[in-house]
Amino acid sequence: MAHRNLAAAVAVAATLAVAATAAPAAGSSPWDHTAAGTVFSPNPVQDLGNESLTDAKDADYAALAAAYHRVTLTHLDGSGTLTGQYVRVKSSTGSAARSVNGAFPAYHRDADQFEQVMGYYWVTTAQEYLQHLGFGGALRPVNQRQIELRVDQYGGDNSFFRDNKANITVGKGGVDDAEDAEVVVHEYGHSVQDGQVPGFGTTLESGAIGEAFGDYLAVVVTSWRAGTPTKTPEACVADWDSVSYTRTVPHCLRRLDGTKTYPADVVGEVHADGEIWSRALWDIRTALGDTKASTLIVEAQFAFAPDTTFRAAALDTVAAAQRLYGSSAATAVTKAFQARGIL
């Protein structure tokens, strides 16, 4: 499902030569390769605490300089392209990002390749977060498939996950969608749920749960990797992308700490109604801490039906808390859903 009108633009950059990296040693994983890359972490507004930043038609201007970070891209296949164990990147404009001697050039936002590197890094980071929680180790794997991330494949100001092809498309318009890590990870949240429950989100309430989980995952993954923001509200989703279509400060696509309750604030739109569910998830995280909360939230989703209701999904989440952490955790989860009117 689309996350709302979110932006993504792509500027043409020069073709770069490729230098193949060394093949992995015998017996090692074909995904053991790494390369340096440049990204926002997670986005300039949050990183710099500057709510006055604007898209400026994809310009790379001086106020953004400190927001670029050199990072290590992991789980690559060694081809010199952005192809890895959990994501492969495809772009319809400009040339494909290429590594040279194990490093991608320091692309900035005025180059199409910057969004490609951002997409690769943050999808991979989201999967690493899930594994950090124990999924794929002590707990069953979550979405450990290779998905495709398509940059500007259709020319619209929106991003979405397509379950029939297991791919994420990031569009353009205003701030490029893939320039904001929380937009990328939000869409990956849909892929996570689809991997757990194929076809998840067939009704308004299940669709709202999907949008809410995408927002929640976006914030917890970026806080885990980039650090808890102190310059902008942590509960604010997509601070950078939203500068293009919001006038109030702080700029937020949506928030995880709203006051909506069920059923009084239901309007029949999945993104708006999702703020009821995401506030419950946020309160669970506040009560139990990130690791326990996120683990039980993800684990519970294996029990969801594609057309689950708020109440049924809440009961599944309480049951997961009881199973993993006992009665005190289950009580905290119950209280969070009761505060939203769901239980």
TABEL-V343821 format. One record per pair of residues at least 24 apart in sequence whose ideal C-beta (glycine too) atoms are under 8 Angstrom apart, sorted by the first residue. I is the first residue (numbers start at 1). J is the second residue. If there is no record, write none. Layout:
# TABEL-V343821
i/j
I/J
I/J
This chain:
# TABEL-V343821
i/j
1/160
1/161
1/190
1/201
1/207
1/210
1/211
1/270
2/158
2/159
2/160
3/158
3/159
3/160
3/183
3/186
3/187
3/211
3/214
3/253
3/271
4/158
4/253
4/254
4/271
5/157
5/158
5/173
5/245
6/157
6/158
6/159
6/170
6/171
6/177
6/180
6/183
6/238
6/241
6/253
7/55
7/157
7/171
7/172
7/173
7/174
7/175
7/176
7/177
7/241
7/244
8/115
8/151
8/152
8/157
8/159
8/170
8/171
8/172
8/173
8/175
8/176
8/177
8/178
8/179
8/183
9/58
9/152
9/172
9/173
9/174
9/175
9/176
10/91
10/93
10/94
10/112
10/115
10/151
10/152
10/172
10/176
11/58
11/94
11/110
11/111
11/112
12/93
12/94
12/112
13/94
13/95
13/107
13/110
13/111
13/112
13/113
14/95
15/95
16/95
16/97
16/98
16/100
16/105
16/113
17/98
17/100
18/80
18/81
18/98
18/99
18/100
19/80
19/99
19/100
19/101
20/78
20/79
20/80
21/76
21/78
21/80
21/99
21/101
21/102
22/78
23/78
24/78
29/85
30/77
30/78
31/75
31/76
31/77
31/84
31/85
32/75
32/78
33/75
33/76
33/77
33/78
33/102
34/72
34/73
34/74
34/76
34/102
35/72
35/73
35/76
35/99
35/102
35/103
35/104
36/70
36/71
36/72
36/73
36/102
36/103
36/104
37/70
37/71
37/72
37/73
37/103
37/104
37/117
37/120
37/121
38/68
38/69
38/70
38/71
38/104
38/105
38/106
38/107
38/108
38/114
38/117
39/68
39/69
39/71
39/117
39/118
39/121
39/122
39/181
40/67
40/68
40/69
40/109
40/118
40/179
40/180
40/181
40/240
41/67
41/69
41/71
41/181
41/222
41/225
41/226
42/122
42/180
42/181
42/182
42/222
42/225
42/226
43/67
43/179
43/180
43/181
43/182
43/238
43/239
43/240
43/241
44/240
45/232
45/239
45/240
45/243
45/250
45/251
46/222
46/226
46/229
46/231
46/232
46/236
46/239
46/240
47/226
47/229
47/231
48/231
49/229
49/230
49/231
49/232
51/232
51/239
51/243
51/249
51/250
51/251
53/240
53/243
54/243
54/244
55/174
55/175
55/243
55/244
58/109
58/110
58/176
59/110
60/108
60/109
60/110
64/108
64/109
68/106
68/108
70/106
71/121
73/104
73/117
73/120
73/121
73/124
74/124
74/128
75/124
82/116
82/117
82/119
82/120
84/120
84/124
84/146
85/124
85/144
85/146
86/123
86/124
86/127
86/144
86/145
86/146
86/147
87/119
87/120
87/123
87/124
87/146
87/147
87/148
87/149
88/146
88/147
88/148
88/149
89/116
89/119
89/120
89/148
89/149
89/151
90/148
90/149
90/150
90/151
90/153
91/115
91/116
91/150
91/151
91/152
92/150
92/151
92/152
92/153
93/151
93/152
109/176
109/179
112/151
112/152
114/179
115/151
115/152
115/170
115/176
115/177
115/178
115/179
116/151
116/178
118/178
118/179
118/181
118/184
119/149
119/151
119/168
119/170
119/178
119/184
120/149
122/181
122/184
122/185
122/188
122/221
122/222
123/147
123/149
123/168
123/184
123/185
123/188
125/181
125/185
125/221
125/225
126/184
126/185
126/188
126/189
126/192
126/217
126/221
127/188
129/220
129/221
129/224
129/225
130/192
130/298
132/224
133/291
133/294
133/295
133/298
134/295
135/295
135/298
139/295
139/299
140/302
142/192
142/195
142/196
142/298
143/188
143/191
143/192
143/195
143/196
145/195
147/188
147/191
149/178
149/184
151/178
159/183
159/186
159/187
160/187
160/190
161/187
161/188
161/190
161/191
161/194
163/190
163/194
163/198
163/199
163/200
166/191
166/194
173/244
174/241
174/243
174/244
174/245
175/240
175/241
175/243
175/244
177/241
179/240
179/241
180/238
180/239
180/240
180/241
181/218
181/221
181/222
181/226
182/218
182/219
182/222
182/237
182/238
182/239
182/241
182/253
183/218
183/238
183/241
183/253
185/214
185/217
185/218
185/221
185/222
186/214
186/215
186/217
186/218
186/237
186/238
187/214
188/214
188/217
189/213
189/214
189/215
189/216
189/217
189/218
190/214
192/217
192/298
192/301
193/301
193/304
196/298
196/301
196/302
196/304
197/301
197/302
197/304
197/305
197/306
198/306
199/306
200/304
200/306
201/270
201/306
202/306
202/307
203/307
203/308
203/309
204/268
204/270
204/273
205/273
205/308
205/309
205/310
206/304
206/305
206/306
206/307
206/308
206/309
206/313
207/270
207/274
208/270
208/271
208/273
208/274
208/276
208/277
208/310
209/274
209/277
209/304
209/308
209/310
209/313
210/270
210/274
211/270
211/271
211/274
211/278
212/274
212/275
212/276
212/277
212/278
212/281
213/277
213/278
213/281
213/297
213/301
215/253
215/254
215/256
215/274
215/278
216/256
216/278
216/281
216/282
216/285
216/297
219/256
220/285
220/290
220/294
223/290
224/290
233/257
235/282
254/278
256/281
256/282
257/282
260/340
261/339
261/340
261/341
262/310
262/340
262/341
262/342
263/341
264/341
276/310
276/340
276/341
276/342
277/310
277/313
277/340
277/342
279/340
280/314
280/336
280/337
280/339
280/340
280/342
281/336
283/335
283/336
283/339
284/317
284/332
284/333
284/336
287/332
287/333
287/335
287/336
288/325
288/329
288/332
288/333
292/324
292/325
292/329
295/324
296/320
296/321
296/324
296/325
296/329
296/333
299/323
299/324
310/342
311/342
311/343
314/342
314/343
315/343
318/343
